[in-house]
Each structure stands twice: as C-alpha cells, then as structure tokens.
C-alpha cells in the first residue's frame, strides 16, 4: 500500500470471528479537489477485514487497495473515513468497500460509488452544480433522482438535511439522524454518484430557530466532523464553525456556517449582533480578499437568504442588518467583484440580479443572489424583494437549483435554473462576469 499516495483514515470494530457486511449506510464522497477526495461509510459490523478499492476503471481493473487505521477514541468505531490523496485531475474514479468472506457481486452496488476530481485550480473549465435544502428526514422524494440525472459535478445541500430538531447534547441522536438520511435509497443513490458539500441550517443543527446557544451544539459539531465528508474546517478550535472553502475551475466557493456562532435572532440589531461570529467574519473577509481578481467568480454559500427586508421577522440576513451592512460596505470599499450568493431555507425558488442588493452606505454591492428549496417540503416565502419573483412548490413537488458555469475565457456566463423532480424549469436567471 502506497501511503504517500492515499492516506486512509477508517475505524475498526473488533469482534471474535466476525466478518463485516460491507456498509450499512453510505458510502458518500465529498471534499473533492483536483488531487484528493474524502469517502465515508458506516460499516455493518466488525471491520477488521474491511478495505477500500479505488480505480479509474468501472470494472476495478488494477485497483489500489487500502486498509483501515485505528479510530480516534471519541469516534464511533463503525464509521470508516478515508482521505484520498495523489489523484489525477479531472478524472472519474470508482470506489468500493470490500470485506473478507464477502466477495463482490458484479450486480451489488450497495458499497460502490464514484466521483470525478476537479480540474487544476484556475484552469478554464465549464461545469454545473446543483444546490437546494430542506428535505424531510430520510426523504425518498423523486427530486433526489432528478438531481442525480442532471449529473452535476457536486451537490451543495445547504441546510435542513434532516428535521430531527435535536435539543440535547447527545451524539447518538445525531448519528441516528445521519443514518436515517443515508437509509433513503434515493438519497443514497445520489450521494454515491455525486459528491456532496453540506452545511447546516436550524433543524439539522439543533431545534427550530437554533443558534449558538443550542443545547445540542457540541454533539452536532462533533458528529458532523465524524460522519460528513467535508473540506478542511478552517476554525482553529474543535467547536468552531464548520466554515470551509474550495475551488472548481475558476470559481471559488466560500461555505458559511450560519448557526453555530450566531446570536439569538431576537437580540437587538446593533454592532454586537452577529450571524457569523467574529472569527468566521474575519475568515470570510480573508477568503474574499484572497479570491478577488484571482478567481473571476466567487460563490458565497449561506443557509439563509441575504436579500431581505430588515423589517422582516422571518429567518434571514434581514434580522442581522447591521452586520450585513458592515460586510456590504467592506466589499464595496475593497472592490470585491464577481460574487454570487447562494441560499436555501426559504421553501421557494427565487433570484435577484443584484438590483435589490444595495445595503452599503452608498448602494451596492449589487451582486446576484440565487435561492433554491425545498427538496420536499411545502412552500414558504422569505426574503426579497427579488427581481425574479419567487416560485412556491406545488403540492408534492420538490425543487432544486441547477447552475451551469460556461467559462469562455474572456467571460464566464452563469445560468441558474430552478427545476422540479420532473426536470421542468420553473425559474431562471442569467448573468456574466469578466473572465480576465
């Protein structure tokens, strides 16, 4: 085994004479770069004879084999986490868990998945990605199969992966919630085929309307780190926000955690009130400065909508208008360009071309905002006004956003379409940014 090429971090559960069924939940992949990836799976039982095979060929010819390492003391022993390094850029890989005594059946895909590495950062590359939020716990809605059918490079699920509303500091409750999500056949098929980027909102972080005071905060943070295939988390403390960032082609994605450091929504809206917390706000500004003019397109990913009236009492950035104005003024002063804001939470599709995003002292920053949800919930209106009017789901309908990034070198064209489970277009917005 070449440990300099791939580092496998997995867990073992020892039982005399036992042999593992391959996986009970997952596998799912994430943290994709041009040379690395993360795969996570929950094993069915004893795992001392379990390994991972990885190959650029669907028949696993010339596959590399990797054995598990010892788990951390506070982690569930049945969660296998694999960090893959030294991969080739823009290459499709197939992976599967195997175990002694369980020969792989050619038709058994329960423990098999695939992902495609990203192009070299900064290279001219066109791609598409999907995003949405708000799916019932363990939902089997057809919308997940439609997302898979669109073949996005990555699926950003930006809040309410489940609706367990956990109100206690209990790790097993969060493990059980993830088990329920990955127990859905339609979701499992999606996550085995499309890498995930996941940040939470309230119902999957803690109880409804939760913030940094949530009694389940520490358990939520711990099990996210254990169970989710995520990019490196930038916070210096283990209980810090799950803020993370990645690059796809000439686009930089900055993924915010809008719950674990947030003040209570009802707190007076002054300079002390924060959605992000002091560390995450400074990190966001560092990320924007580093990305500005290096990457023509910058996506800021937030679970809640940016475009919103500050008099609104709904859950969005309007209730943190002072901090939003501070960030808007800073972006205008620093000349930050090429930004597009993605959000979920509100159970609707909507978009703004930037005309309503004018929270800085002299107007601006006027970047577009795209809103996509819900995966399978009933409709609700939050945020706005929007230049493209909100579209609520019809009864039984699921919604998501599909973003096509067409990098033409001198210009990057972005097409946002709001789709349902049948692939029917419900809404669209197009814009371009300078590529050079």
C-alpha positions as CSV (number, residue, x, y, z in Angstrom):
1,X,0.0,0.0,0.0
2,X,1.4,3.4,-1.0
3,X,0.6,5.6,1.9
4,X,2.2,8.6,0.3
5,X,-0.4,8.5,-2.5
6,X,-3.5,7.8,-0.4
7,X,-4.0,8.1,3.3
8,X,-6.8,6.0,4.6
9,X,-8.4,7.0,7.9
10,X,-11.0,4.5,8.9
11,X,-12.3,2.8,12.0
12,X,-12.4,-0.8,13.3
13,X,-14.9,-2.6,15.4
14,X,-13.4,-5.9,16.6
15,X,-15.4,-9.0,17.3
16,X,-14.1,-12.5,17.6
17,X,-14.6,-14.4,14.4
18,X,-16.9,-11.8,12.9
19,X,-16.9,-10.7,9.2
20,X,-18.4,-7.4,8.1
21,X,-21.2,-6.9,5.6
22,X,-19.6,-4.1,3.6
23,X,-21.6,-1.0,4.6
24,X,-24.9,-0.3,6.2
25,X,-25.1,3.5,5.4
26,X,-23.5,5.4,2.5
27,X,-20.9,5.5,1.2
28,X,-20.8,9.1,0.3
29,X,-18.0,11.3,-1.0
30,X,-17.0,14.9,-0.7
31,X,-14.1,17.4,-0.2
32,X,-13.2,16.9,-3.9
33,X,-10.2,18.8,-5.3
34,X,-8.0,18.2,-8.3
35,X,-5.9,15.7,-6.4
36,X,-7.9,14.5,-3.4
37,X,-11.3,13.3,-2.0
38,X,-12.9,12.0,1.1
39,X,-15.1,8.9,1.3
40,X,-17.2,8.0,4.4
41,X,-19.2,4.9,5.1
42,X,-20.9,3.3,8.1
43,X,-20.0,-0.4,8.3
44,X,-22.5,-3.0,9.2
45,X,-20.4,-4.7,11.9
46,X,-16.8,-5.9,12.6
47,X,-14.4,-4.1,10.3
48,X,-11.0,-5.6,10.9
49,X,-11.2,-7.3,7.5
50,X,-12.6,-4.3,5.6
51,X,-10.7,-2.3,2.9
52,X,-11.3,0.2,0.2
53,X,-10.6,-0.4,-3.5
54,X,-10.1,2.6,-5.8
55,X,-9.8,2.6,-9.6
56,X,-10.3,4.9,-12.6
57,X,-12.0,1.9,-14.3
58,X,-15.6,0.8,-13.6
59,X,-14.5,-2.9,-13.6
60,X,-11.9,-2.1,-10.9
61,X,-9.1,-3.4,-13.0
62,X,-5.7,-2.5,-11.5
63,X,-7.5,-1.2,-8.3
64,X,-5.5,0.1,-5.4
65,X,-6.3,-1.5,-2.1
66,X,-6.2,0.3,1.3
67,X,-6.6,-1.0,4.8
68,X,-8.2,0.8,7.8
69,X,-6.4,2.6,10.6
70,X,-7.2,2.9,14.2
71,X,-10.1,5.3,15.0
72,X,-9.9,8.2,17.4
73,X,-11.1,7.4,20.9
74,X,-14.2,9.5,20.8
75,X,-15.4,8.4,17.4
76,X,-17.9,5.7,16.6
77,X,-15.9,2.6,15.6
78,X,-18.1,1.7,12.7
79,X,-17.6,4.9,10.8
80,X,-15.0,4.5,8.1
81,X,-13.4,7.8,6.9
82,X,-11.0,7.7,4.0
83,X,-8.9,10.6,2.8
84,X,-7.6,10.0,-0.7
85,X,-4.6,12.0,-2.0
86,X,-2.4,12.0,-5.0
87,X,-5.3,11.6,-7.5
88,X,-5.2,12.8,-11.1
89,X,-7.1,16.0,-12.1
90,X,-10.4,15.9,-13.9
91,X,-10.6,12.1,-13.6
92,X,-13.5,9.7,-12.8
93,X,-12.8,7.3,-10.0
94,X,-14.8,4.3,-8.7
95,X,-14.5,3.1,-5.2
96,X,-16.0,0.3,-3.1
97,X,-15.7,-1.2,0.3
98,X,-14.8,-4.9,0.5
99,X,-14.5,-7.4,3.3
100,X,-13.2,-10.9,3.8
101,X,-15.8,-13.6,3.3
102,X,-18.0,-11.2,1.2
103,X,-16.9,-11.5,-2.4
104,X,-18.1,-8.6,-4.5
105,X,-21.1,-9.4,-6.7
106,X,-20.9,-7.6,-10.0
107,X,-24.6,-6.5,-9.6
108,X,-24.2,-5.5,-5.9
109,X,-23.6,-1.7,-5.9
110,X,-24.5,-1.1,-2.2
111,X,-21.0,-0.2,-1.2
112,X,-19.8,1.2,-4.6
113,X,-19.6,4.8,-5.5
114,X,-17.9,7.2,-8.0
115,X,-16.7,10.8,-8.1
116,X,-14.8,13.0,-10.6
117,X,-11.9,15.0,-9.4
118,X,-11.9,18.7,-10.3
119,X,-9.7,20.5,-12.9
120,X,-6.5,22.1,-11.8
121,X,-7.5,25.3,-9.8
122,X,-7.5,28.4,-12.0
123,X,-7.9,26.5,-15.3
124,X,-10.6,27.5,-17.8
125,X,-13.3,24.9,-17.3
126,X,-17.1,24.8,-17.6
127,X,-19.2,22.8,-15.2
128,X,-22.5,22.6,-13.5
129,X,-23.6,22.1,-9.9
130,X,-26.8,21.6,-8.0
131,X,-28.0,23.1,-4.7
132,X,-31.0,23.0,-2.5
133,X,-32.1,22.5,1.1
134,X,-35.0,21.3,3.3
135,X,-35.7,17.6,3.0
136,X,-37.7,15.6,5.4
137,X,-35.7,13.1,7.5
138,X,-34.9,10.1,5.3
139,X,-36.9,11.5,2.4
140,X,-37.4,9.3,-0.7
141,X,-38.7,12.0,-2.9
142,X,-38.1,11.7,-6.7
143,X,-36.3,15.1,-6.6
144,X,-33.1,13.3,-5.5
145,X,-33.1,11.1,-8.5
146,X,-33.6,14.1,-10.8
147,X,-30.6,15.8,-9.2
148,X,-28.6,12.7,-10.0
149,X,-29.9,12.6,-13.6
150,X,-28.6,16.1,-14.2
151,X,-25.1,14.9,-13.5
152,X,-23.7,17.9,-11.6
153,X,-20.1,17.9,-10.5
154,X,-21.2,18.5,-6.9
155,X,-24.4,18.8,-4.9
156,X,-24.5,21.6,-2.3
157,X,-27.1,20.8,0.3
158,X,-27.2,24.0,2.3
159,X,-29.4,23.3,5.3
160,X,-32.0,21.0,6.8
161,X,-30.6,17.8,5.6
162,X,-33.0,16.3,8.2
163,X,-35.7,17.7,10.5
164,X,-34.9,16.0,13.8
165,X,-34.7,19.3,15.8
166,X,-32.4,17.7,18.3
167,X,-32.4,19.6,21.6
168,X,-29.9,17.6,23.7
169,X,-26.2,17.1,23.7
170,X,-26.5,13.5,22.6
171,X,-24.1,12.2,19.9
172,X,-26.1,9.1,19.2
173,X,-29.2,11.2,18.3
174,X,-27.2,12.9,15.5
175,X,-25.7,9.6,14.3
176,X,-29.2,8.2,14.1
177,X,-30.3,11.3,12.0
178,X,-27.5,10.7,9.5
179,X,-28.4,7.0,9.4
180,X,-31.9,8.0,8.5
181,X,-30.8,10.3,5.7
182,X,-28.4,7.6,4.3
183,X,-31.1,4.9,4.7
184,X,-33.1,6.5,1.9
185,X,-32.5,4.6,-1.3
186,X,-33.0,7.7,-3.5
187,X,-30.6,9.8,-1.4
188,X,-28.1,7.0,-1.1
189,X,-28.0,6.6,-4.9
190,X,-27.5,10.4,-5.3
191,X,-24.7,10.6,-2.7
192,X,-22.9,7.6,-4.2
193,X,-22.9,9.2,-7.6
194,X,-22.5,12.9,-6.9
195,X,-20.1,14.4,-4.3
196,X,-21.7,16.4,-1.5
197,X,-20.9,19.8,0.1
198,X,-23.0,20.2,3.2
199,X,-23.6,23.0,5.6
200,X,-26.5,23.0,8.1
201,X,-29.4,25.3,9.0
202,X,-31.5,25.2,12.1
203,X,-33.4,21.9,12.0
204,X,-30.3,19.7,11.4
205,X,-28.1,21.8,13.7
206,X,-30.4,21.9,16.7
207,X,-34.1,22.8,17.4
208,X,-36.1,25.1,15.2
209,X,-34.6,28.6,15.1
210,X,-31.4,27.3,16.8
211,X,-28.3,29.4,17.3
212,X,-25.0,29.2,19.2
213,X,-27.0,28.7,22.4
214,X,-28.4,25.4,21.2
215,X,-28.1,22.7,23.9
216,X,-27.1,20.2,21.2
217,X,-24.3,22.4,19.7
218,X,-21.3,20.3,20.8
219,X,-22.8,17.0,19.7
220,X,-23.8,18.4,16.4
221,X,-20.3,19.8,15.7
222,X,-18.6,16.5,16.8
223,X,-20.8,14.2,14.7
224,X,-20.6,16.5,11.6
225,X,-16.8,16.1,11.8
226,X,-17.1,12.3,12.2
227,X,-19.8,11.4,9.7
228,X,-19.7,14.0,6.9
229,X,-17.2,14.0,4.0
230,X,-16.2,17.7,4.3
231,X,-13.4,20.0,3.2
232,X,-10.8,21.0,5.9
233,X,-12.6,23.1,8.5
234,X,-10.8,26.3,9.0
235,X,-11.8,27.2,12.5
236,X,-8.8,26.8,15.0
237,X,-11.0,25.3,17.7
238,X,-12.7,21.9,17.5
239,X,-16.0,23.5,18.5
240,X,-15.6,26.3,15.9
241,X,-17.9,26.9,12.9
242,X,-17.9,24.4,10.0
243,X,-16.7,27.1,7.6
244,X,-14.9,25.7,4.5
245,X,-13.9,26.7,1.0
246,X,-13.0,25.0,-2.3
247,X,-12.1,25.8,-5.9
248,X,-13.7,24.4,-9.0
249,X,-12.2,25.7,-12.2
250,X,-12.0,29.5,-12.0
251,X,-14.8,29.7,-9.3
252,X,-14.1,29.9,-5.6
253,X,-16.8,28.6,-3.2
254,X,-16.9,30.0,0.3
255,X,-19.3,27.9,2.5
256,X,-20.6,29.6,5.7
257,X,-21.9,28.2,8.9
258,X,-24.9,30.4,9.8
259,X,-25.9,28.7,13.0
260,X,-23.2,27.6,15.4
261,X,-21.8,31.1,16.0
262,X,-25.0,33.1,15.5
263,X,-26.5,35.3,18.2
264,X,-30.2,34.9,19.0
265,X,-32.4,36.4,16.3
266,X,-34.4,38.4,18.8
267,X,-31.3,40.2,20.1
268,X,-31.2,44.0,19.4
269,X,-29.7,44.5,15.9
270,X,-26.6,46.6,16.7
271,X,-22.9,46.3,16.0
272,X,-22.5,43.5,18.6
273,X,-25.1,41.2,17.0
274,X,-23.6,38.6,14.6
275,X,-24.7,35.8,12.3
276,X,-21.2,34.6,11.7
277,X,-19.2,35.2,14.9
278,X,-16.0,37.3,15.0
279,X,-13.7,34.5,13.8
280,X,-15.9,33.4,10.8
281,X,-16.5,37.0,9.7
282,X,-12.7,37.7,9.6
283,X,-12.2,34.4,7.8
284,X,-14.8,35.3,5.2
285,X,-13.1,38.6,4.6
286,X,-9.7,36.9,4.2
287,X,-11.2,34.5,1.8
288,X,-12.8,37.2,-0.3
289,X,-9.6,39.3,-0.4
290,X,-7.6,36.2,-1.5
291,X,-10.1,35.2,-4.1
292,X,-10.7,38.7,-5.5
293,X,-9.4,39.0,-9.1
294,X,-7.7,35.7,-8.8
295,X,-11.0,33.9,-9.3
296,X,-13.4,35.7,-11.6
297,X,-16.4,34.0,-9.9
298,X,-16.9,33.7,-6.2
299,X,-19.9,31.9,-4.7
300,X,-20.8,32.7,-1.1
301,X,-22.9,29.8,0.3
302,X,-25.3,30.7,3.2
303,X,-28.1,28.6,4.6
304,X,-30.4,31.7,4.8
305,X,-31.2,34.4,2.3
306,X,-29.1,37.6,2.0
307,X,-31.7,39.6,0.1
308,X,-34.3,40.6,2.6
309,X,-36.1,43.5,4.2
310,X,-34.7,44.3,7.6
311,X,-38.2,44.8,8.9
312,X,-39.0,41.2,8.2
313,X,-39.2,38.9,11.2
314,X,-38.5,35.8,9.1
315,X,-35.2,33.9,9.5
316,X,-32.7,35.6,7.1
317,X,-30.0,38.2,7.0
318,X,-32.6,41.0,7.4
319,X,-32.6,40.3,11.1
320,X,-28.8,40.8,11.1
321,X,-29.0,44.0,9.0
322,X,-26.2,45.8,10.9
323,X,-23.7,43.0,10.2
324,X,-24.9,42.7,6.6
325,X,-24.4,46.5,6.0
326,X,-20.9,46.2,7.6
327,X,-20.0,43.4,5.2
328,X,-21.6,45.2,2.2
329,X,-19.6,48.4,3.0
330,X,-16.4,46.4,3.3
331,X,-17.0,44.6,0.0
332,X,-17.6,47.9,-1.8
333,X,-14.6,49.6,-0.1
334,X,-12.3,46.6,-1.1
335,X,-13.6,46.4,-4.6
336,X,-14.7,42.8,-4.3
337,X,-16.1,41.6,-7.7
338,X,-17.6,38.5,-9.2
339,X,-19.7,37.5,-6.2
340,X,-22.8,35.4,-6.4
341,X,-24.8,34.5,-3.2
342,X,-26.5,31.1,-2.8
343,X,-29.1,30.3,-0.2
344,X,-31.7,27.8,0.9
345,X,-34.0,27.7,4.0
346,X,-37.0,29.5,2.4
347,X,-39.2,26.9,0.7
348,X,-39.2,28.5,-2.7
349,X,-37.2,29.2,-5.9
350,X,-36.2,32.9,-6.4
351,X,-33.4,35.0,-7.8
352,X,-32.2,38.6,-7.8
353,X,-29.9,40.1,-10.4
354,X,-28.4,42.5,-7.9
355,X,-30.7,45.4,-8.1
356,X,-32.1,44.8,-4.6
357,X,-28.8,44.1,-3.0
358,X,-27.9,47.6,-2.0
359,X,-27.1,47.5,1.7
360,X,-23.8,49.5,1.6
361,X,-23.9,53.2,2.6
362,X,-23.8,54.5,-1.0
363,X,-25.6,51.5,-2.6
364,X,-24.2,48.1,-3.7
365,X,-22.6,45.7,-3.6
366,X,-25.3,44.6,-6.2
367,X,-24.1,41.0,-6.7
368,X,-26.8,38.5,-7.8
369,X,-28.4,36.1,-5.3
370,X,-29.9,32.7,-6.1
371,X,-32.4,30.8,-3.9
372,X,-33.3,27.1,-4.1
373,X,-35.6,25.0,-1.9
374,X,-37.4,22.9,-0.8
375,X,-36.5,19.4,-1.7
376,X,-39.8,18.0,-0.4
377,X,-41.4,20.5,2.0
378,X,-44.5,22.7,1.5
379,X,-43.9,26.3,0.3
380,X,-43.0,29.4,2.3
381,X,-41.9,33.0,1.4
382,X,-38.9,34.6,3.0
383,X,-36.5,37.3,1.9
384,X,-36.8,39.6,-1.0
385,X,-37.7,41.7,-2.9
386,X,-36.5,39.6,-5.8
387,X,-36.0,40.6,-9.4
388,X,-37.3,37.2,-10.4
389,X,-40.5,36.5,-8.4
390,X,-40.5,33.5,-6.0
391,X,-41.9,30.2,-7.2
392,X,-43.5,28.0,-4.5
393,X,-43.7,24.3,-4.9
394,X,-47.0,22.8,-6.0
395,X,-48.4,20.0,-3.6
396,X,-46.0,17.1,-3.7
397,X,-43.4,18.9,-5.8
398,X,-39.7,19.0,-5.0
399,X,-37.4,21.9,-6.1
400,X,-33.7,22.5,-6.6
401,X,-31.3,24.8,-8.4
402,X,-29.0,23.9,-11.2
403,X,-26.2,26.3,-12.0
404,X,-24.3,26.0,-15.3
405,X,-21.0,27.8,-15.4
406,X,-19.8,28.4,-19.0
407,X,-16.2,29.6,-18.9
408,X,-15.4,31.2,-22.3
409,X,-12.0,32.6,-21.2
410,X,-12.7,36.3,-21.5
411,X,-16.1,35.9,-20.0
412,X,-17.9,33.5,-17.6
413,X,-21.6,33.0,-18.3
414,X,-23.8,31.7,-15.5
415,X,-27.2,30.2,-16.0
416,X,-29.4,29.4,-13.0
417,X,-32.4,27.3,-13.5
418,X,-34.9,26.3,-10.8
419,X,-36.1,22.7,-11.6
420,X,-38.6,20.2,-10.1
421,X,-38.4,16.5,-9.8
422,X,-39.5,16.1,-13.4
423,X,-36.7,18.3,-14.7
424,X,-39.3,21.0,-15.6
425,X,-37.9,24.6,-15.5
426,X,-39.8,26.8,-13.0
427,X,-37.5,29.8,-13.0
428,X,-34.2,31.1,-14.5
429,X,-31.7,33.9,-14.2
430,X,-28.6,34.5,-16.4
431,X,-25.6,36.8,-15.8
432,X,-22.0,37.1,-16.8
433,X,-18.7,38.2,-15.2
434,X,-15.5,39.2,-16.8
435,X,-13.1,36.3,-17.2
436,X,-9.9,38.3,-17.5
